[in-house]
Amino acid sequence: MKLFKEFKEFAVKGNMMDMAIGIIIGASFNKVIDVLVKKVLLPPLSLMTDGVNMNSKRIILKDAVIDSSGTTLKDEVAIGYGAFGEAFLDFIIIGFTVFIVVKFMNRLRNKSQDTKDETVATPKDIELLSKLTNLMEEQNALLKFKK
């Protein structure tokens, strides 16, 4: 019963909803990046390399064994470096995009935590901590003055 109560508190705090939203957006974002790489970035790259399809590039370690009727007896063994390059390009684009988003969010967070900035509403906890800090500084100044 305690486990259910803890789960309920976890879900109500919003952590689970934030995580679910992040996963859903991440899955959609992955599709967008996949299309961006395969349909926007790779075709011009393929054009520059005289029509070479990067996804089909591979190093064949062992050829496929095919009988006289055309049936494949053993599949070929190959290293698909073209697919790896495509996945690496996906990773670089996603990593850079996440970096830009995190940088933007940190800038917004830092701006909202600045109590002197009147253009953005400061969160209540930061505002209260700022007031407490100011009061403590005033008290310390008064104590130093009395000595």
Secondary structure, DSSP 8 states (H G I E B T S, - for coil): -HHHHHHHHHHHTTHHHHHHHHHHHHHHHHHHHHHIIIIIIHHHHHHHTTS--GGG--EEEE--EE-TTS-EEE--EEE-HHHHHHHHHHHHHHHHHHHHHHHHHHHHHHHHH-TT-SSS---HHHHHHHHHHHHHHHHHHHHHHH-
